[in-house]
């Protein structure tokens, strides 16, 4: 495996991590919107599609162009609706925020580690 292949793998990993960070940032916005509309009559909670799109892209061709994969906000319509037509549950949203925070931290730490590895390779390669 030559340097070009290694650089390509590193680039793919960084692209994946950056796409994940963008998706989690969008997910924060969706959760915040859901919480802000907790008592808005007729409001239906929203979520973010990312993992499904990523898996589909990886399955279809074996290698995904992560610059083409964008997280998407979508309406879930899968949760029970209260009498005012709203389906936001604060406990669910708090749980989603905790999971989102953990995923976001993992992406940030992994990206930071990858950049440290690149810095080390550059500094020792001089």
Secondary structure, DSSP 8 states (H G I E B T S, - for coil): --HHHHHHHHHHHHHHHHHHHHHHHHHHHHHHHHHHTTT-TT---EEEE-HHHHHHHHHHHSS--GGG---EEEE---S---TTS----HHHHHHHHHHHHHHHHHHHHHHHHHHHHHHHHHHHT-
